[in-house]
Amino acid sequence: MDTPPLAPGLYIVATPIGNLGDITARAADILARCDVIACEDTRVTGKLLNHLGIRKAMRRYDDHASADVRERLLGEMAEKSVVLVSDAGTPLISDPGYRLVREARELGLAVTSLPGPSAMIVGLTLAGLPTDRFMFAGFLPSKDKARGDVLAELAAIPATLVFYETGPRLVASLTAMEQHLPGRELAVARELTKLHEECRSGTPEELIAHYSAHPPKGEIVLLAGPPPAPAAPAADDVDTLLRAALEHLSPSQAAGQVAKAHGLDRKALYARAMALKEAP
């Protein structure tokens, strides 16, 4: 039985990042039924379509696409189903596409996004670093100063940091992390979903030594765990902090302020604050 045509609009379709078996049934169905596929590289997308036994009209759409190319695609969406894919993974995640999506929405065109593979998420789930809070920061700059500036800006964020990186630049980025993200556990995830998949974690020094001796190839997910917890202040220092806070706060408020700033037990601090308040 013939499948019904897709409704006009934009369909954002995630594609495999290495293992072609990761294509979802829904993604394959949409690719088979759409009118046009907008892709970064027709050769790369062509390999996936050949694997699926699909032949479709393709339009190149990448970082260098002009406004005219985008306008033509938007025009097609009014009457046709247009699929947006990247070379691998989920479109728009460090890939071109957000302008196309934004303008399609502004024009009132239907936009549908299909969940699927993402190197960022695969790397994050493999690394064994905290995942309750994380920040994806794309590719680090290639220049040393700019790379250091970005890491210094992100250093205080209390979350796991996730970057994309390339093999030739990995050691330079690890070296910058050693300087700007001291004390953090790092992880390098590479060849994701492929035969030689690897996820290696350790200190910056350990990873620099390994990848200096074994230069990696391909694209990489580079992760840095959250900042280490600050060392608890000594008892004398705690008293100093509480006395300073008690000059303008109640014992309860002073205990709360010091507890929040230093990760200490509020009840114990309150008891100590009361003792200091009542001391002659």
C-alpha beads as a LAMMPS data file, in Angstrom:
LAMMPS data file: protein, C-alpha beads

280 atoms
279 bonds

1 atom types
1 bond types

-500.0 500.0 xlo xhi
-500.0 500.0 ylo yhi
-500.0 500.0 zlo zhi

Masses

1 110.0

Atoms # bond

1 1 1 0.000 0.000 0.000
2 1 1 1.332 3.452 -0.906
3 1 1 2.251 5.621 2.060
4 1 1 0.573 9.038 2.222
5 1 1 2.695 12.067 1.344
6 1 1 4.048 14.230 4.135
7 1 1 2.402 17.542 4.918
8 1 1 4.386 20.591 3.732
9 1 1 6.873 22.098 6.153
10 1 1 10.293 21.551 7.688
11 1 1 11.336 18.230 9.240
12 1 1 14.506 18.198 11.374
13 1 1 15.928 14.672 11.223
14 1 1 18.800 13.302 13.338
15 1 1 21.093 10.871 11.512
16 1 1 23.712 8.351 12.761
17 1 1 27.039 9.670 14.066
18 1 1 28.954 6.572 12.975
19 1 1 26.889 3.411 13.115
20 1 1 24.257 3.399 10.357
21 1 1 22.172 1.020 12.452
22 1 1 21.321 3.938 14.729
23 1 1 18.914 5.460 12.219
24 1 1 15.447 5.403 13.766
25 1 1 12.465 3.832 12.013
26 1 1 10.689 7.182 12.083
27 1 1 13.691 9.000 10.566
28 1 1 13.942 6.438 7.749
29 1 1 10.217 6.791 7.091
30 1 1 10.390 10.596 6.887
31 1 1 13.424 10.457 4.588
32 1 1 11.589 8.037 2.316
33 1 1 8.413 10.133 2.126
34 1 1 9.794 13.688 1.951
35 1 1 10.079 15.776 -1.215
36 1 1 13.463 17.455 -0.637
37 1 1 16.464 16.941 1.679
38 1 1 18.611 19.922 2.729
39 1 1 22.044 18.689 3.812
40 1 1 25.584 19.869 4.538
41 1 1 27.269 17.544 2.036
42 1 1 25.305 15.647 -0.603
43 1 1 28.006 12.960 -0.744
44 1 1 27.742 12.196 2.972
45 1 1 23.950 12.189 2.991
46 1 1 23.964 10.207 -0.261
47 1 1 25.763 7.329 1.480
48 1 1 23.041 7.161 4.129
49 1 1 20.288 7.291 1.510
50 1 1 21.979 4.513 -0.494
51 1 1 22.124 2.406 2.683
52 1 1 18.379 2.945 3.129
53 1 1 17.591 2.408 -0.549
54 1 1 16.214 5.936 -0.913
55 1 1 16.586 8.349 -3.830
56 1 1 15.642 11.966 -3.182
57 1 1 16.338 15.459 -4.471
58 1 1 19.008 17.083 -2.283
59 1 1 19.835 20.743 -1.685
60 1 1 23.114 21.800 -0.131
61 1 1 22.645 23.867 3.025
62 1 1 25.643 24.556 5.269
63 1 1 27.355 27.336 7.260
64 1 1 28.202 29.155 4.048
65 1 1 24.711 29.041 2.527
66 1 1 23.495 32.450 1.394
67 1 1 20.232 34.107 2.356
68 1 1 19.022 33.362 -1.186
69 1 1 19.503 29.607 -0.622
70 1 1 17.554 29.856 2.623
71 1 1 14.773 31.820 0.923
72 1 1 14.428 29.161 -1.780
73 1 1 14.130 26.410 0.822
74 1 1 11.530 28.406 2.745
75 1 1 9.606 28.867 -0.464
76 1 1 9.618 25.126 -1.092
77 1 1 8.354 24.418 2.438
78 1 1 5.112 26.198 1.685
79 1 1 4.157 23.420 -0.744
80 1 1 6.603 20.575 -0.103
81 1 1 8.023 18.553 2.753
82 1 1 11.665 19.582 3.295
83 1 1 13.949 17.533 5.554
84 1 1 16.981 19.138 7.223
85 1 1 19.898 16.846 8.121
86 1 1 23.504 17.445 9.134
87 1 1 26.442 15.239 8.170
88 1 1 25.957 13.340 11.434
89 1 1 23.871 13.615 14.569
90 1 1 21.149 16.095 15.413
91 1 1 20.924 19.187 13.186
92 1 1 21.511 22.596 14.821
93 1 1 23.757 21.108 17.563
94 1 1 26.966 22.899 16.570
95 1 1 25.712 22.633 12.975
96 1 1 23.962 25.050 10.616
97 1 1 20.208 25.372 10.667
98 1 1 18.875 27.607 13.423
99 1 1 18.254 30.528 11.047
100 1 1 16.256 28.249 8.767
101 1 1 14.161 27.011 11.691
102 1 1 13.642 30.503 13.091
103 1 1 12.521 31.951 9.759
104 1 1 10.251 28.984 9.059
105 1 1 8.529 29.553 12.405
106 1 1 8.237 33.297 11.754
107 1 1 6.495 32.508 8.462
108 1 1 4.049 30.203 10.207
109 1 1 5.396 27.088 8.446
110 1 1 5.069 23.741 10.208
111 1 1 8.307 22.599 11.912
112 1 1 8.726 19.028 13.200
113 1 1 11.830 17.713 14.983
114 1 1 12.635 13.998 15.237
115 1 1 14.809 12.933 18.203
116 1 1 17.827 10.777 17.486
117 1 1 21.622 10.436 17.719
118 1 1 23.752 13.214 19.232
119 1 1 27.488 12.886 19.890
120 1 1 27.191 15.306 22.810
121 1 1 24.660 13.101 24.615
122 1 1 26.490 9.848 23.822
123 1 1 29.749 11.275 25.169
124 1 1 28.066 12.628 28.266
125 1 1 26.429 9.297 29.097
126 1 1 29.705 7.393 28.601
127 1 1 32.008 9.636 30.621
128 1 1 30.748 8.873 34.129
129 1 1 30.713 12.572 35.031
130 1 1 27.753 14.273 36.735
131 1 1 24.852 14.713 34.311
132 1 1 22.291 16.471 36.523
133 1 1 23.629 19.792 35.231
134 1 1 25.767 20.250 32.135
135 1 1 26.610 22.922 29.588
136 1 1 27.375 22.323 25.932
137 1 1 29.839 24.900 24.602
138 1 1 30.485 23.685 21.046
139 1 1 33.994 23.840 19.595
140 1 1 36.716 25.671 21.504
141 1 1 38.531 28.393 19.523
142 1 1 41.672 27.301 17.670
143 1 1 43.837 30.230 18.863
144 1 1 45.522 29.826 22.251
145 1 1 44.417 33.156 23.746
146 1 1 40.810 32.854 22.585
147 1 1 40.672 29.258 23.852
148 1 1 41.977 30.350 27.243
149 1 1 39.515 33.247 27.422
150 1 1 36.550 30.924 26.791
151 1 1 37.698 28.418 29.423
152 1 1 38.310 31.196 31.966
153 1 1 34.781 32.472 31.319
154 1 1 33.283 29.011 31.888
155 1 1 35.479 27.998 34.842
156 1 1 33.074 29.122 37.567
157 1 1 30.008 27.346 36.138
158 1 1 29.028 24.550 38.584
159 1 1 28.305 21.959 35.902
160 1 1 29.926 19.410 33.623
161 1 1 31.234 21.211 30.534
162 1 1 30.898 19.507 27.142
163 1 1 32.880 20.500 24.039
164 1 1 33.440 19.203 20.539
165 1 1 37.073 18.957 19.445
166 1 1 39.209 17.577 16.650
167 1 1 42.107 15.134 16.944
168 1 1 44.878 17.550 15.907
169 1 1 43.768 20.153 18.477
170 1 1 43.028 17.834 21.399
171 1 1 46.337 18.114 23.271
172 1 1 46.294 21.921 23.007
173 1 1 42.793 21.993 24.482
174 1 1 43.755 19.588 27.283
175 1 1 46.760 21.791 28.078
176 1 1 44.513 24.858 28.254
177 1 1 42.112 22.988 30.552
178 1 1 44.995 22.054 32.833
179 1 1 45.645 25.782 33.280
180 1 1 42.118 27.202 33.376
181 1 1 40.107 24.306 34.873
182 1 1 42.439 23.031 37.627
183 1 1 41.407 20.078 39.728
184 1 1 38.723 18.826 37.354
185 1 1 38.333 15.298 36.067
186 1 1 38.386 15.275 32.264
187 1 1 37.100 12.735 29.756
188 1 1 37.772 12.185 26.054
189 1 1 35.122 10.282 24.074
190 1 1 35.969 9.419 20.476
191 1 1 34.993 7.105 17.602
192 1 1 31.535 7.088 19.172
193 1 1 29.209 4.248 18.079
194 1 1 31.990 2.837 15.883
195 1 1 34.085 -0.334 16.192
196 1 1 36.959 1.368 18.039
197 1 1 34.853 3.546 20.357
198 1 1 36.875 4.908 23.270
199 1 1 36.105 6.903 26.389
200 1 1 39.151 7.710 28.504
201 1 1 39.000 9.768 31.703
202 1 1 41.640 11.118 34.045
203 1 1 43.563 14.202 35.052
204 1 1 44.759 16.670 32.412
205 1 1 48.316 15.438 32.906
206 1 1 47.344 11.802 32.305
207 1 1 45.334 12.571 29.185
208 1 1 47.984 14.910 27.763
209 1 1 50.620 12.196 28.187
210 1 1 48.424 9.547 26.549
211 1 1 47.304 11.553 23.538
212 1 1 50.746 13.062 22.984
213 1 1 52.021 9.494 22.611
214 1 1 48.934 8.310 20.690
215 1 1 47.695 11.194 18.494
216 1 1 43.946 10.726 17.933
217 1 1 42.004 11.198 14.716
218 1 1 38.453 12.254 13.998
219 1 1 35.981 14.323 15.969
220 1 1 35.929 14.120 19.738
221 1 1 33.635 14.927 22.632
222 1 1 35.756 16.532 25.354
223 1 1 34.268 16.837 28.843
224 1 1 35.283 18.502 32.095
225 1 1 33.595 17.616 35.370
226 1 1 32.228 20.302 37.718
227 1 1 34.667 22.406 39.776
228 1 1 35.908 20.639 42.915
229 1 1 34.182 21.643 46.142
230 1 1 36.111 24.289 48.075
231 1 1 38.024 23.060 51.106
232 1 1 36.094 23.478 54.333
233 1 1 37.459 26.351 56.446
234 1 1 39.151 25.603 59.767
235 1 1 37.220 26.102 63.013
236 1 1 38.947 29.422 63.748
237 1 1 38.132 30.618 60.235
238 1 1 34.481 29.600 60.685
239 1 1 34.276 31.693 63.854
240 1 1 35.777 34.656 62.011
241 1 1 33.243 34.299 59.213
242 1 1 30.344 34.025 61.666
243 1 1 31.475 37.034 63.726
244 1 1 31.671 39.141 60.578
245 1 1 28.195 38.020 59.485
246 1 1 26.744 38.597 62.987
247 1 1 27.653 42.275 62.780
248 1 1 24.708 42.855 60.456
249 1 1 22.665 39.607 60.508
250 1 1 20.750 37.521 63.032
251 1 1 22.338 34.196 64.130
252 1 1 19.968 32.282 61.838
253 1 1 20.756 34.497 58.851
254 1 1 24.500 34.453 59.575
255 1 1 24.508 30.646 59.763
256 1 1 22.601 30.418 56.490
257 1 1 24.956 32.791 54.707
258 1 1 28.129 31.003 55.836
259 1 1 26.599 27.554 55.179
260 1 1 25.638 28.484 51.630
261 1 1 29.009 30.073 50.843
262 1 1 31.118 27.195 52.168
263 1 1 28.937 24.098 51.932
264 1 1 28.762 23.618 55.704
265 1 1 26.013 22.298 57.966
266 1 1 23.570 25.099 58.768
267 1 1 22.345 23.655 62.080
268 1 1 25.881 23.331 63.452
269 1 1 26.684 26.858 62.310
270 1 1 23.529 28.210 63.953
271 1 1 24.487 26.647 67.264
272 1 1 27.958 28.148 67.004
273 1 1 26.557 31.536 65.993
274 1 1 24.307 31.537 69.068
275 1 1 27.281 30.712 71.283
276 1 1 29.321 33.553 69.762
277 1 1 26.400 35.945 70.096
278 1 1 25.981 35.156 73.792
279 1 1 29.722 35.166 74.585
280 1 1 30.901 38.201 76.555

Bonds

1 1 1 2
2 1 2 3
3 1 3 4
4 1 4 5
5 1 5 6
6 1 6 7
7 1 7 8
8 1 8 9
9 1 9 10
10 1 10 11
11 1 11 12
12 1 12 13
13 1 13 14
14 1 14 15
15 1 15 16
16 1 16 17
17 1 17 18
18 1 18 19
19 1 19 20
20 1 20 21
21 1 21 22
22 1 22 23
23 1 23 24
24 1 24 25
25 1 25 26
26 1 26 27
27 1 27 28
28 1 28 29
29 1 29 30
30 1 30 31
31 1 31 32
32 1 32 33
33 1 33 34
34 1 34 35
35 1 35 36
36 1 36 37
37 1 37 38
38 1 38 39
39 1 39 40
40 1 40 41
41 1 41 42
42 1 42 43
43 1 43 44
44 1 44 45
45 1 45 46
46 1 46 47
47 1 47 48
48 1 48 49
49 1 49 50
50 1 50 51
51 1 51 52
52 1 52 53
53 1 53 54
54 1 54 55
55 1 55 56
56 1 56 57
57 1 57 58
58 1 58 59
59 1 59 60
60 1 60 61
61 1 61 62
62 1 62 63
63 1 63 64
64 1 64 65
65 1 65 66
66 1 66 67
67 1 67 68
68 1 68 69
69 1 69 70
70 1 70 71
71 1 71 72
72 1 72 73
73 1 73 74
74 1 74 75
75 1 75 76
76 1 76 77
77 1 77 78
78 1 78 79
79 1 79 80
80 1 80 81
81 1 81 82
82 1 82 83
83 1 83 84
84 1 84 85
85 1 85 86
86 1 86 87
87 1 87 88
88 1 88 89
89 1 89 90
90 1 90 91
91 1 91 92
92 1 92 93
93 1 93 94
94 1 94 95
95 1 95 96
96 1 96 97
97 1 97 98
98 1 98 99
99 1 99 100
100 1 100 101
101 1 101 102
102 1 102 103
103 1 103 104
104 1 104 105
105 1 105 106
106 1 106 107
107 1 107 108
108 1 108 109
109 1 109 110
110 1 110 111
111 1 111 112
112 1 112 113
113 1 113 114
114 1 114 115
115 1 115 116
116 1 116 117
117 1 117 118
118 1 118 119
119 1 119 120
120 1 120 121
121 1 121 122
122 1 122 123
123 1 123 124
124 1 124 125
125 1 125 126
126 1 126 127
127 1 127 128
128 1 128 129
129 1 129 130
130 1 130 131
131 1 131 132
132 1 132 133
133 1 133 134
134 1 134 135
135 1 135 136
136 1 136 137
137 1 137 138
138 1 138 139
139 1 139 140
140 1 140 141
141 1 141 142
142 1 142 143
143 1 143 144
144 1 144 145
145 1 145 146
146 1 146 147
147 1 147 148
148 1 148 149
149 1 149 150
150 1 150 151
151 1 151 152
152 1 152 153
153 1 153 154
154 1 154 155
155 1 155 156
156 1 156 157
157 1 157 158
158 1 158 159
159 1 159 160
160 1 160 161
161 1 161 162
162 1 162 163
163 1 163 164
164 1 164 165
165 1 165 166
166 1 166 167
167 1 167 168
168 1 168 169
169 1 169 170
170 1 170 171
171 1 171 172
172 1 172 173
173 1 173 174
174 1 174 175
175 1 175 176
176 1 176 177
177 1 177 178
178 1 178 179
179 1 179 180
180 1 180 181
181 1 181 182
182 1 182 183
183 1 183 184
184 1 184 185
185 1 185 186
186 1 186 187
187 1 187 188
188 1 188 189
189 1 189 190
190 1 190 191
191 1 191 192
192 1 192 193
193 1 193 194
194 1 194 195
195 1 195 196
196 1 196 197
197 1 197 198
198 1 198 199
199 1 199 200
200 1 200 201
201 1 201 202
202 1 202 203
203 1 203 204
204 1 204 205
205 1 205 206
206 1 206 207
207 1 207 208
208 1 208 209
209 1 209 210
210 1 210 211
211 1 211 212
212 1 212 213
213 1 213 214
214 1 214 215
215 1 215 216
216 1 216 217
217 1 217 218
218 1 218 219
219 1 219 220
220 1 220 221
221 1 221 222
222 1 222 223
223 1 223 224
224 1 224 225
225 1 225 226
226 1 226 227
227 1 227 228
228 1 228 229
229 1 229 230
230 1 230 231
231 1 231 232
232 1 232 233
233 1 233 234
234 1 234 235
235 1 235 236
236 1 236 237
237 1 237 238
238 1 238 239
239 1 239 240
240 1 240 241
241 1 241 242
242 1 242 243
243 1 243 244
244 1 244 245
245 1 245 246
246 1 246 247
247 1 247 248
248 1 248 249
249 1 249 250
250 1 250 251
251 1 251 252
252 1 252 253
253 1 253 254
254 1 254 255
255 1 255 256
256 1 256 257
257 1 257 258
258 1 258 259
259 1 259 260
260 1 260 261
261 1 261 262
262 1 262 263
263 1 263 264
264 1 264 265
265 1 265 266
266 1 266 267
267 1 267 268
268 1 268 269
269 1 269 270
270 1 270 271
271 1 271 272
272 1 272 273
273 1 273 274
274 1 274 275
275 1 275 276
276 1 276 277
277 1 277 278
278 1 278 279
279 1 279 280
